[in-house]
Amino acid sequence: MSQSDVEQMKRPLRRDARESRDKLIAAARAEFADHGVDASLEKIARGAGVAIGTLYRHFPTRMDLLIAALEPRLQEFVEGADTAMQMDDPWAAFVAYLDNLFAVQAGDRGFNDFLSRRFPGNAETEHIHDVMCQQIEDVLTRAQEAGKARPDITRADIVNLIWSNGRIIDATSTKAPTAWRRQLHLMLDAYRAERAHAIPEPPMTDEQLYDAMVHLSKAK
């Protein structure tokens, strides 16, 4: 890369280019929210009133556009997660963390898909997922160490809950948009330490979980 290329990258976007980028992000938010991460990029470009080549100049890959479009949802999630994780009561923190996570999931099909899958070719999405997984591990472990959550729950069980919640959201979003919350709290009741009993099937390993999330991306 030449010095002139570096200087070009540092230079702020012209007003018309900035407006095109903003329109693309707005159109992408609407399309990803309605149709998930596999939404048509051509339709996004048309919605923004630009050519598909303009879209690729601003966002060379689908993941680049997705991250830009999901920024408000990710910020909403981060703020709620921070609030939950600062709560004094470990069980209340666990419940609040999942309630916040699923509330954001319910409001955006693109974010729903993003939570459910892994995109191993993109370092930024991998980092976001790793942070979320560590948060789940932390809030769950804290509830377990306090004797509030059953000790055999793992991160994979929470991701399974995210997957099942995604299907509930798909089925009920237009007719009963908060139905997911009943299912979440039924499951949370089953996660309480006093409800624990032997389970015949072990949890997925971290490797199995990761492969399953990648498979969901490849299956689309």
C-alpha positions as CSV (number, residue, x, y, z in Angstrom):
1,M,0.0,0.0,0.0
2,S,1.4,3.4,-1.0
3,Q,1.6,6.5,1.1
4,S,-1.1,8.1,-1.0
5,D,-3.4,5.1,-0.3
6,V,-2.8,5.6,3.4
7,E,-3.6,9.3,3.2
8,Q,-6.7,8.6,1.2
9,M,-8.0,6.2,3.9
10,K,-7.4,8.8,6.6
11,R,-9.1,11.5,4.6
12,P,-12.7,12.1,5.8
13,L,-15.5,11.1,3.4
14,R,-16.9,13.7,1.1
15,R,-20.4,14.9,1.9
16,D,-22.0,12.9,-0.9
17,A,-20.0,9.7,0.0
18,R,-21.0,10.2,3.7
19,E,-24.6,10.5,2.7
20,S,-24.5,7.4,0.6
21,R,-22.9,5.5,3.4
22,D,-25.5,6.7,5.9
23,K,-28.3,5.7,3.5
24,L,-26.8,2.2,3.0
25,I,-26.6,1.7,6.8
26,A,-30.2,2.8,7.3
27,A,-31.4,0.5,4.5
28,A,-29.3,-2.4,5.8
29,R,-30.8,-2.0,9.3
30,A,-34.3,-2.3,7.9
31,E,-33.5,-5.2,5.7
32,F,-31.4,-7.2,8.2
33,A,-34.0,-6.6,10.9
34,D,-36.8,-7.9,8.7
35,H,-35.0,-10.7,6.8
36,G,-31.9,-11.6,8.9
37,V,-28.3,-11.6,8.0
38,D,-28.9,-13.2,4.6
39,A,-30.9,-10.2,3.4
40,S,-30.4,-9.3,-0.3
41,L,-27.5,-6.8,-0.7
42,E,-29.0,-5.7,-4.0
43,K,-32.2,-4.8,-2.3
44,I,-30.3,-2.9,0.4
45,A,-28.5,-0.9,-2.4
46,R,-31.8,-0.2,-4.1
47,G,-33.4,0.9,-0.8
48,A,-30.5,3.3,-0.3
49,G,-30.8,4.6,-3.9
50,V,-27.3,3.6,-4.9
51,A,-25.7,1.1,-7.2
52,I,-24.5,-2.2,-5.8
53,G,-20.9,-1.1,-6.7
54,T,-21.3,1.8,-4.3
55,L,-22.3,-0.6,-1.5
56,Y,-19.2,-2.6,-2.0
57,R,-17.0,0.4,-2.1
58,H,-18.2,1.4,1.4
59,F,-18.6,-2.2,2.7
60,P,-16.4,-4.7,0.9
61,T,-18.1,-7.7,2.6
62,R,-21.5,-8.5,4.0
63,M,-20.0,-8.7,7.5
64,D,-18.7,-5.2,7.2
65,L,-22.2,-3.9,6.4
66,L,-23.8,-6.1,9.1
67,I,-21.6,-4.8,11.9
68,A,-22.3,-1.2,10.9
69,A,-26.0,-1.9,10.7
70,L,-26.1,-3.8,14.1
71,E,-24.2,-1.1,16.0
72,P,-27.3,0.3,17.7
73,R,-28.5,-3.2,18.7
74,L,-25.0,-4.1,20.0
75,Q,-24.9,-0.9,22.0
76,E,-28.3,-1.6,23.4
77,F,-27.2,-5.0,24.4
78,V,-24.0,-3.8,26.0
79,E,-25.7,-1.2,28.1
80,G,-28.2,-3.7,29.4
81,A,-25.5,-6.4,30.0
82,D,-23.4,-4.0,32.0
83,T,-26.4,-3.0,34.2
84,A,-27.2,-6.7,34.8
85,M,-23.7,-7.7,35.6
86,Q,-23.3,-5.0,38.2
87,M,-26.3,-6.2,40.2
88,D,-25.5,-7.4,43.7
89,D,-27.8,-10.5,43.7
90,P,-26.2,-13.3,41.5
91,W,-29.5,-14.9,40.5
92,A,-31.1,-11.5,39.7
93,A,-28.0,-10.6,37.6
94,F,-28.3,-13.9,35.7
95,V,-32.0,-13.4,35.0
96,A,-31.5,-9.8,34.0
97,Y,-28.6,-10.6,31.7
98,L,-30.7,-13.2,29.7
99,D,-33.8,-11.1,29.8
100,N,-31.9,-8.2,28.2
101,L,-30.2,-10.4,25.7
102,F,-33.4,-12.0,24.5
103,A,-35.2,-8.7,24.4
104,V,-32.7,-7.3,22.0
105,Q,-32.8,-10.6,20.1
106,A,-36.6,-10.3,19.8
107,G,-36.4,-6.8,18.3
108,D,-34.2,-7.6,15.3
109,R,-34.0,-10.7,13.1
110,G,-30.5,-9.8,12.0
111,F,-29.3,-9.6,15.6
112,N,-31.2,-12.9,16.2
113,D,-29.2,-14.5,13.4
114,F,-26.0,-12.9,14.6
115,L,-26.4,-14.4,18.1
116,S,-27.1,-17.9,16.7
117,R,-24.2,-18.2,14.3
118,R,-20.4,-17.9,14.1
119,F,-18.6,-16.3,11.2
120,P,-15.1,-17.6,11.5
121,G,-13.7,-15.6,8.6
122,N,-14.4,-12.2,10.3
123,A,-12.2,-11.2,13.3
124,E,-14.6,-8.5,14.5
125,T,-17.6,-10.8,14.8
126,E,-15.5,-13.5,16.4
127,H,-14.3,-11.0,19.0
128,I,-17.9,-9.9,19.8
129,H,-19.0,-13.5,20.2
130,D,-16.1,-14.3,22.4
131,V,-16.9,-11.4,24.7
132,M,-20.6,-12.4,24.9
133,C,-19.6,-16.0,25.6
134,Q,-17.3,-14.9,28.4
135,Q,-20.1,-12.7,29.9
136,I,-22.5,-15.7,29.8
137,E,-19.8,-17.8,31.5
138,D,-19.2,-15.1,34.2
139,V,-22.8,-14.4,35.1
140,L,-23.7,-18.1,35.1
141,T,-20.7,-19.1,37.2
142,R,-21.5,-16.4,39.7
143,A,-25.1,-17.7,40.1
144,Q,-23.8,-21.2,40.4
145,E,-21.2,-20.3,43.0
146,A,-23.9,-18.6,45.1
147,G,-25.9,-21.8,45.0
148,K,-28.7,-20.2,43.0
149,A,-28.2,-21.9,39.6
150,R,-27.9,-25.6,39.1
151,P,-24.2,-26.6,38.8
152,D,-24.5,-28.7,35.7
153,I,-25.6,-25.8,33.4
154,T,-23.0,-24.8,30.8
155,R,-22.6,-22.0,28.3
156,A,-23.8,-24.5,25.6
157,D,-27.1,-24.8,27.4
158,I,-27.5,-21.0,27.2
159,V,-26.7,-21.0,23.5
160,N,-29.3,-23.8,23.0
161,L,-31.8,-21.5,24.7
162,I,-30.8,-18.7,22.3
163,W,-31.5,-21.0,19.4
164,S,-34.8,-22.1,20.7
165,N,-35.8,-18.6,21.6
166,G,-35.0,-17.6,18.0
167,R,-37.5,-20.0,16.6
168,I,-40.1,-18.8,19.1
169,I,-39.5,-15.2,18.0
170,D,-39.8,-16.2,14.3
171,A,-43.2,-17.9,15.0
172,T,-44.7,-15.3,17.3
173,S,-43.3,-11.9,16.3
174,T,-46.4,-10.6,14.6
175,K,-49.1,-12.1,16.8
176,A,-47.6,-12.4,20.2
177,P,-44.3,-10.5,20.2
178,T,-43.5,-11.0,23.9
179,A,-44.4,-14.7,24.0
180,W,-40.6,-15.4,24.2
181,R,-40.5,-14.0,27.7
182,R,-42.8,-16.7,29.1
183,Q,-40.6,-19.5,27.7
184,L,-37.5,-17.8,29.0
185,H,-38.8,-17.6,32.5
186,L,-40.1,-21.2,32.4
187,M,-36.6,-22.3,31.5
188,L,-35.1,-20.1,34.2
189,D,-37.3,-21.8,36.7
190,A,-35.8,-25.1,35.5
191,Y,-32.3,-23.7,35.9
192,R,-32.7,-23.0,39.7
193,A,-30.5,-25.1,41.9
194,E,-33.4,-26.5,43.9
195,R,-34.9,-27.9,40.6
196,A,-31.8,-29.9,39.7
197,H,-32.0,-33.6,38.9
198,A,-29.8,-36.0,36.8
199,I,-29.9,-35.4,33.1
200,P,-29.2,-38.4,30.8
201,E,-27.4,-36.3,28.1
202,P,-24.2,-34.4,28.7
203,P,-23.8,-30.8,27.5
204,M,-22.0,-30.1,24.2
205,T,-18.4,-29.4,24.4
206,D,-17.0,-25.9,23.4
207,E,-15.8,-27.4,20.1
208,Q,-19.2,-29.0,19.4
209,L,-20.9,-25.7,20.2
210,Y,-18.6,-23.7,17.9
211,D,-19.0,-26.1,15.0
212,A,-22.8,-26.1,15.4
213,M,-22.8,-22.3,15.2
214,V,-20.6,-22.3,12.1
215,H,-22.8,-25.0,10.6
216,L,-25.8,-22.6,10.9
217,S,-24.0,-20.0,8.9
218,K,-23.0,-22.5,6.1
219,A,-26.5,-24.0,6.0
220,K,-28.0,-20.7,4.8
